[in-house]
Amino acid sequence: MRNRNLQLQLRNRGTKDDWGASIRYDIDDTPTSYLNQFGAADDDDSLSSDGGSTPPVSPTTYLRFMSLTDDLQLLVRDIIDEAKRSLNAEACAIFILDEVTKELVAKIFDNGPESQDELRVPFGHGVVGRVALTRTLMNIRNAQRCPFFYPNVDQTTGFRTKNILCFPVIDNSGLMVGVAEICNKKDSLETGFSRRDEKFAKNFGIHCATCIAHSIFYKKIQETYLKSHMATEMMVQGVNVVIPDDDIQRLVTDPRRDWRYFNDYFDDFAFAPRSIGENHFHKASMTFFEDLGFTYQFRINKRKLSYLVLRISAGYRPVPYHNWSHAFAVAHFCWLVLRTDACKQNLDDVERLSLLIACLCHDIDHRGTTNSFQLQSKTPLAQLYSSEGSVLERHHYAQTVSILTTPECDILSHLPAGQYRSILSNIREVILATDIAAHLKKVAQIQKMVKAGFRKSSIVDHYMLSSLIMTASDLSDQSKNFHNAKLIAENIYTEFFAQGDLENEIGVTPLEMMDRHKAFVPQVQIEFLDTIGLPVFKMLSEVIPDGKSTYESICANRVCWQALHEEMSRVDPTTLKELDYLRDEEIEKKVFERVRAINPTIADIASKRVDLKVNGRVAYLASPDEFGHMYDGYDIEAQTTLPGFECSALNNNTIRATKQRKATMEATRCSPPIALLKDDDDDERDASSRQRTPRRLWRRARDVLETMSSTCVGSCSPRQSRRHLSDEDDDDDDENTSQ
């Protein structure tokens, strides 16, 4: 017979503490068999019930549970129904233990079969968390008076909790797999659950624990097989996960870059980040962490960060849109938001770091198809994540965790355990938020948060703001100038049309926007902006005032798409191939003329180009990812040889001047005037030595700048606010250098 150690707590009838009782049960070393417990009556008078009898757990019920162990969702749903029927209760929830995050996770099945809402409760929080922490059953007659009760759930769901029977789900071996919470005894709402109900819950929990443990183990076997299958698939497709040592060393030894190194307008929301060239994405990504202070505050090792950035970029597939350049553009927009005063005031540094990492990883290993296609095709990804929803997003998060836990990339491993778990949890939440279907479910809550004002003390508001920033970053291409928006739209619909072709091959009718023979991009874009784009950036501009220009820009682009729609209605569709009109410069000029006739201000916003300027002129390139860096003189000649390069500012005289500049620098043995803001040694120097740059470096930069020709591309001179060095200081530095 098990040892029943009953502990009655706060049974002060008629007082404010009259809210319930708790009962602890310990498991003997030699448990009795399940068959002996089926329907067994307890002769102990201390467990007699004041009310009606509760039916015992029958062998048929247990066998039915075991038959459902191949599907955890169906099993938990059946357990909930059985618990509500047996105890005559209004509601029930089963919380499954998440060993990684040390949280209890429940699916809200009462909302309907299609509901994918989750409720996560940390250990020790609320009634459920306390039961999990103490492994103690709690029978609460008056939930509203219970100090452990969390009323926010009732406020969110509209459900009124009166009494609770909450017990740990523990098997005979003492393994706890979760917690069950049963609410509101129908036939005795005032007195609550009886002592006989407590006894039933104890036996019922053992059966549930055994079945759930079997189901979880079976699911892990399935996941192992599917992950092995996906690993083989990645090897077959030639995905290279080994980063060459030369690439790592090149990034590690590269000087730390100030953001001005990439472009004077790099910190402008209107800047198109792809324009710096893909060969600079890794350097710029490192700059994001440095500029926000994360490398210093979280003591991030530079070599590990370099490996992480290179590994993330290698994890993206060469699909038309969801590729590495898209991830970099999303991270760039997020970096701009994280730098704002509003974001610094509302989100803590852990949340901001989580957002930046999530943006870089949010579409890693994207297959170029949608969640619906994965489900229809029954791919290994769909089999692995379909029961949880957001198939691709969950895969992206799994890949992110896999990379972050690699010894070469574990930039977070030295952090405290609680901080480490918080970062992973935040990354998971915001990556899942990139699923548009999930975003649409939260729009009303985000709007409520924006209207009422951000509450720094509210966990929900923190989650909503982080999700809003993540979604806006993911859609940020549409908030740039119209020229950039058209080019990105071409990539998006190229990817969509490829999926539509695959769906036609398997006999599935694709959506109109994915059918290359039916889709009309301007119309689809207008609908997308009205439904999703405009509301997102309107809410962002209200929460982050510095981002107001993004809303103005996307509104201007909406007008341009409407003008393009009208312009294309006058063009014979047979004269242009599918998406060629998105690159046609003549059509673009006509669109701007139409918009300018309506509103010149909107036309100016939509046509604003700050992505790349050479000698005050915008350089139009055939492929933005192909050209080199504007500050590197050795890249200028390569830029002018690209097909379609048309910029009068860069002519033969400019090339000759550039070559002359290179020769001058080689003669004086001076390095190019770049990246002189900070030293690259981040481990041996203390914080005070990082704050100032040695004067001799500024002197060297000044000397180099004086030798540059008037046609030099860009300028890396120190800020005007920094004081000028005197000639005496220069002489002193020369003497010290010679010594």
N, C-alpha and C positions, 0 to 999 in steps of 0.2 A: 504494500500500500504506500502511495506517495506521502511524503511529509507535507502537510498543509500548514503553513505558517501564516495565520490570518492576522493582519494588522489593520485594525479599524482606526481611521483617522477622522478627526473633526466631525464626530457624531453629536454635535451639540444641538439637539433639536430645539427649534424655536429661536435660535440666534442667527446672526449674520453669517456665521461659519457653518451653518447647517446645509452643506452642499453635497456631501456624499461620503463614500467609503472607499478604501482600497484594500485589496487582498493580494498577498504575495504567495506564490507557490514555487517551491523548489523541486527539482527533479532528482529522484533517487538514482543511485549508481546502477541499480539493476531494475530497469523499468519493466513493467508488465507488458504483455503483448497487446497489440491493437485489438485482437479478437476478443480478449477478455474485457475490453473497455466498451465494446459496442453494446449500447443499451443497458450497461451496468448501472444499477441503482445504488445510491450511496446511503448507508444506514446512519451516517453521522447526523445527529439532530441539529448540529450547528449550521448545516447547509439546507435545512428545510425551508420551503418557500411559503411566504405568506399568501401568495396568489395561486393562480392555476399552474398546472404542471407544464414543463417544457419537454417536447419530444426528444428522445435520445438520438444520437447520430447513428444511423443504420449502416450496415455493410454495403447496402445498395448505393447509398450516397457516396461512400468512400470510393467504391469501384467506379462510379460515374465520374468522380473527380479525377481518378487515375487515367481514365480514358481520354481526358482532355489535356493531358500534360504536354502534348505536342504543340499546343497553342496557348501560351500564357495568358493572352488577353481573354480568350474564351473561358479558360479555367477560372480566372479571377471574377469574370462576370457571373459565372455559375455559382461560385462561392458566395458572392454578394447576394444573389437571389435566394440562395438556400438560407443564409443567415437572417435575412429580412423575414422570410417565411416562418422559420423555426422560432424566432424570438418575437414575431409580430411587431416588427419595427418599421419606422418610416424610411430610414436611410441607412446606408452602410458604405464604408470605404475601406479598401485594403491598401495599406502602404507597404511597398516593397523596399527592402533595405538596399541602398546603393553603397557598396563597400568603398568605392573610389572617393566619392564626395562626402561620405558619412552623412547622408541625408536619407529621408524616407520619402518615396515617390509614390503618388497615387494618381490613377487615371479617373476622371470624373465620368463614369459610365452613365450616371443618371441623366446626363444632358442629351443622351441619344446615342445610337450606335456609331455615328460618324464623328463623335466628339473626340478630339485629340488633346484636350486641355490637360495640363499637368499641375499637380500641387506638390511642392517640395517643402519638406519640414526638416530643419536641422535637429540633431540630437539635443534634447533638453529644452526644446521650444514647444510651448503649448502642451496640451494633454497628450497628444500622440508622441511628441518628442520626449516627454517625461516618462511615459510608459516604456519607450524603447531604451532610455538611459538606465532606468531602475529595474527593467524586466518585471514590472509590477502591474497587476490588473487594477483598474480604477473604475468604480461604479459611482457615477455622479448623478445625484437626484436633481440638482438645480445647477445647470451648466452656467447660467448667467452670473451666479455668485462664486463660481469656482475661480480661484486666482490663476489657474493654469490655462483657462479657456481663452481662445484667440477669437474675438468676435468679428474680425475683419472678413473671415470667410463667409459668415452669415450675411454681412453687408454686401459682399460681392455677388453671392448666389441668390440672395433673397430668402434663404431657408432659415427658419427659426428653430434653433436647437434648445431643447428643454432639458433632456437628460441623456447621459452618455454611458455606454458600457464599452470600455476600451481595454484591450488585452494584447499581450505580445503573442505573436505566432511562432511558437517554439516546438521543435520536434522532440522525440524521445532522447536524442543524443545531446540536447541542450543547445542546438543550433537555432538561432533566431533569424528568420528570413524576412520578418516584417512585423507590422502592427495592424490589428483590425479595430475599427471604430464603428460602433453601432449606435444610432441616435433615435430617440423618441419612441418609447414603448407605447404602442397605440392604445392598449386597453388599460393602461395605468400611467398617464402622463404626469400625474402629480407625485406618485410614489416612486416611479422609475422602475428599473430592472430589479428582479428579486435575487435572492441568494441561489435559488435553483438555476436561474439564468447564468449566474456566475460559474456554476459547476458545468453547465452545458458549454459555455464559452471556452472553458479550460480544455475539455475533451475535443471540442470542435477545432480549436486552434492547433492541436497536435496533428489532426488529420490534414488540415489545410497546409501546415508547414511541410509535411512529408510530400504532398502533391506539388506544392509550389517549388520545393527544392528540386524535385525530379524534373519539373518543367524548365527551371533555370539551367540545370545541368544539360538537359537536352538541347536547349537553345544555344548554350556555349559550344556544344559539339557542332551544331549547324554553322555557327559563326566561324569556327575554326576552319571548317571545310570551305565555306564561301570565301573567306579571306585568303586561303591557300589558292583557290581558283582565281581570285582577282590578282594575286601576286604573279601567278603564271601568266595571266592575261597581260599584265604590264611588261613582263619579260619578253613575251612574244611580240608586243608592239614596240619593243626597243626603247622603253623608258629607261634612261640612264640615271641611276640614283647615286652613282659614285662621282663625287666632286673632285676634279683634279687638284693636286696640291698646289700647282702653280697659280690656279685661279684664287685659291684661298690666300696664299701668301701675297698675291698682288693686291688683294683687297685689305689684308691686314696691315701691310706696309704703306698703303696709300694714306697720305695726310688727311686729317679730318677736314671736311669741307663745310664752309659756311654756305648757307642756302643761296647767297648771291653768286656763288661760283657757277651755278647752273643758268641763272637768268636774273636780271634785275627785277623782273615781274614774277619771280617764282612764288612769292607769297601772296599773289593776287588770286582771288577766287575765279577771275576770268581767264587765268592762265591755263593753257592746254598742256598738261604734264608730259604727254607723249612726245612733244616737240623737242625735248632735250636729247632724244636719241636713246634707243634701247641699251646701248653700250654704257650709259650712265645711270641706268635704273638702280643698279646695285649700290653705287656710291650715294645716290640720293636717298635710298632707303636707309642707309647707315646714318645719313644726316638727320633724318626724321627723329631717330632715337636720341641722337646727340643734342639736337636743337631743343627738344622738349625736356632735356635733363634726365632722361631715363637711364642712360649709361652710367651716370655718376650716382644718382639716387639709389638705383637698384643694383649697383656694382656689377654691371653686365660686362663680361669678358669680351674684348674686341674680337678675338679669334673665333669664339663660339658664335658671336653675333654675325660675323662674316660668313661662317659656315651655314648658319641658319638662313640668311638671306639667299645665299647661292642654292641651298637645298630647296627652299620654297620655290624659287624661280624654275628649278629643274623639275619640280613636281607638276607644273602646268603643262597641258598638252597644246600642240600647235593648232588649236581650233580657231575659227575666224574671230570670235569675240571674247569668249571666256578664257582668255589666255593671260600670260604674265603681264603684258602691257595694261590689260584691264585691271589686274590686281594692283599694279603700281599707281594707276590713275585714281583708284578708290582710296588707296593709302595716302596719296597726296592730298586729296580733298579732306580726308579725316585729319591729317596733320594740320591743315589750315584751321579746321574747326577747333581742334584741341589747343591751339595757340591763343584762342580768343579768351578775353577776360571772363565772359559769361560761362564758358565751359570750365575754366579753371576754378571758378567759384562754386559751381554746381556739382562737379564730379571730382572725386578724389584721384590721386595719382595711380592707384591700382586699377581703377576703372578706365582711366585714360590709356594706360599701358595695354590693358586688355583689348581696347578698341583698336589700337594701332596694329597689334599682332594679328587680331582677327581680320582686319582689312587686307593685310598681305596674304592671309591664308584662306579667305572666305570662299574661294572657288577653286581651290587646289584639286587637281586631277578631275576637272570638269570634262564630261564626255561630249559636250556640244549638243546635248539633248535635254529635254525638260523632265520633270518628275513624272508627268503623265505618260510620257513615252517609256520611261523606265518600267513603270507599272504594267503598261500594255504589253511590252516585250518580255516581261518576266525575267529581267536580267538578274545576275547575282546580286547586284546592289539592291534591287527591289525585294528580292527574297530576304535580304539581310535586314532591311530597314522599313519595309512596307507597313508593318504593324504599328510603327511609331509615327509614321508620316514624315514629310520633308525628307525624302529619300536622299537626294543629292546633298542637301545641307548637312545631314547627319554624317554622310561619308566625308565631306570636307572637314568636319570637326574631328572625326576619327583620324584622318590623315594628319591634321594639325597636331593632335596629341602624340601621334606616333613620331612625328618629327621632333617635337619639343622634348620628348623623353629619350631621344637618341643622345648618347654621351657627348658627341661632338657639337650638338645643338642645344643642350640643356641650359639655356641662359637663365632659367628660373630655379635650378636645383638647389642653390645655396640659400634661397629665401626661406623664412619660417613656414612651417607646414600650413598654418592657417592662411597666410598670404598666398601661398602657392595654390591651395585649393580654390581660393576666391578668384584668382586670375583665370584658372581653367574653367571655373563655373561661369564667369563673365564672358569668356571667349565662346563658350558653348551657347549661351543665351543670345548673343548678338549675331553669331553665324546662323543660328536657326531663324533669327529675325529677318534674314535676307530672303527668305521664302515669301514671295508676294502674297500667297494665300494666307500665311500666318500674319503678315502685316495688315491685311484687310480686316482680320479679326480684331486687331488692336487699335484700329484707327479711332474708334469712338473713345477709347480710354486715353489715347494720346491727345486728342482734341480736348477732352475734359481736363487733362493735366495742363495743357497750354492755356486754356481759358481761366482756370483757377489759379494759375501761377505755380512754378516749380517749388515743391516743398523739399528742402534738403534733408529733412528728417524722415521722409517717406521712402521706403525701399521700393515701392511700386513706381514712384516717380523717377527714381534713379534708373530702373529698368526701362521705363518708357522713353526717357530721354536718350539712353544709350541705344535703344532700338531705332529711334528716330534718326540719330546721327549715322548709324550704320546703314539704314535704308537710303538716306540722302546721299551718302558717300557712294553707295552702289549705283545710284542713278545720276551721279554728278556729271556725266558726259553731256546730259541734256541741258545742263545749266551753263555750258560754255557758249561761245559764239555759234551762230547758225551754220557756218562753214564746217566747224568741228562736229556739230550735232549730225549733219548729213553724212559725213564720213563714217562716224561711229554707227549710224543707222544702217549704212550699207553692210558693215561687218555683222551687225545683229541679224539682218534679214538674210544674209548669205548663210548664216548658221541655221536660221529657221527653215529656209528652203531646203537645205540638205536634210534636215529632219523630216520635212514633208515628203521628200523623195523616198526616204526609208519607209515612212508610213504607207505610202502608196504601194511599195514593194510587198509589204506584209498584209495588204488588204485592208488597211485602216484609213478611213477618210480623214485627212489632216484638217486642222483649223484653217480658216480662210487666210489668216495672216501668215501661215506657214506653207501655203500653196503658191508656188511661183507663178502659176497661171491666173490666180484670182486676187492675190494680195495687191493692194494699192497703198504704198508706204505712207504717203501724206495723210490719208484718211485714218490709217491704223495709229499713226503717231499722234494725231489730234485726239483720238479717243483715249489713248494711253495717258497723255498729258492731263486731260480733263479728269480722268478717273483716279490716277495715282500720282503723277509727277507734280502737278500744280499744288494739290493739297499738302504733299510732303514738304515742299520747299516753302510754302506759306507758313506751315507750323514751325519749320526750322528758323525762318526769319524772325518769328515772334519770340522764340526761346533764345536764339543766338542773334542778337541785333546786328552783329558784324557781318552776318551772312545774308543781309537783306538784298544785296546785289544779285545773289543767285536766283531769288524769286523774280526779280525784275528781268533777268536774262531769260529764264525759262518762259516767262509770259511773252517776251518778245519773240522767242523761238516759236511759240504757239501761233502767233500772228504770221510768222514766216511760213510755217507749214500750211496754214490756210491759204496764203498767197501762192505757194507752190501747187497746192491742190487746184486752185483756179487756173494757174498758168498751164498745168499739164492737161487740163480739160480742153485746151485749145490746140494741143499738139497731137499729131497722129501717132498713136502708140506703136505702130509698126515701124516707125523710123528710129526708135531707140530700143536697145536691148534691156530687158528686165530692170536693172538698177543703175544703168549708165547715166540716167538723168540726174542722179544724186551727185555726180562729179562734173556735170556740164557747167562750165563757168558762165556761159551765155545765159543759161536759164537762171543761174544764181543772181546774175546782174539784174535780170528782169524781175526777179522776186524782190530784190531790194528796192527797185524802182517803184514797184507796186506798194510796198510797205511805206516807203518814204513819202509817197503821195498821200497816204492815210495819216501817218504820224512820223515826222522826221526823228523824233527822240527814240522811238522804238527801233527804227532802222539803224540808228547809231549804236544802240545797245547790241542788237543782233549781229552787226558787222564788226564789232570791236575785236581787234586781233592784237593780243599781247603775247602770243606764244613764242615768237622769235623775231627779233628785230636786228638788222645789220645796218649800221650807219644810219639809223633812223628809218630804214625801209623794211617792210615786211617781206621775208623771203618765202615764196610759195614753192613747196617741194612736192614732187610726185608722190613720195612716200614719207610721211613724217618720221618713221622709225629708222630710216636709212642714213640720215645725215648725222654728222659728228657734233662736237661741242663748239659753241660759238666762241669760247675763250681760248681754245687750243689752236694756235696758228697753224699747226701741222694738219689740222682737219679742214681748213678752209679750201684748199685746193681740191680735196676729195669731194667737198660739197658741190663745187661748181661743175664737176664732171658728171653729176647725177643726171639721168634722163629727165627732161621736163623742167630743169632748173632755169628759171627766168628771173633774174634780179639784176638790174642795171648797176646797182651799187657794187657788185662784185664782178669786176672785169679784169682784163689782163694786168692793168696797173696795180689793182689790189693784190693780185697773186704775186707780182714782182715785189711789192712792198712787204708782203708777208714773208717771202723767202729772205728778203733783206733783213727783216727783223729776226728771223731764225739765225741767220749768219752772225748778226751782232751779238745775240745772246750766247752763241757758241764761242765767239771770240773772247767775250768777257767772262766766260764760264759761269754764267748766271742761269738759274733755273727760271722757267716762265713765272710771271707774277700771279700765281694762283695758290690757294690753300695755305696762306701764311698766318691764318688766324690762331691756330692752335698746334701744339706739338702732338705727335702721334703716339707718344708713350703714355698709356693710361693706367699703368699698374704701379710704376715706381715713383711717379711724381705725385705730390700731395695737392690738395685742392687750391692752396694759396698760390702755388707756382703756376697753376693753369690760368689764373685770372689775367695775367698780362703777357703779352708777346715780347720777346727780347727786342731791344731797340735795333740791334744790328740787322734783324730781319726786315724791320720797317725801312731802314736805310737802304737795304738791298732792293726792296720793292720800289722805293722811290727812284733809285738810280735807273732801274730797268724801265720804269714808266717814262723817265725823261728821254730814254733812247728810242722809245716807240715812235713810229711814224704817225702822221695824222690820220691815216686810214686804218689804224689798228682796230680790230674788232673787239668792242666791249672794253671794260675797264675793271681792274681788280684793286684799285687804289684804296687805301684805308679810309674809314669814315671821316667826314669833315669835322666831326665833333672831337676827334682825337687830336691832342695837341701836337704841333710841329716840333721836330727835333732841331735844336740849335746846332750851329757849325761846331761849337765847342764840344757838344755831346758826340758829334760824329767823329771828331778828332780823337776824343777819349776812347771811343769804341774801336777806332783803327789801331790805337796804341795797345789796347787790351788784346785785340785779335792777334797782332804781331807777336806779343809776348806769349 
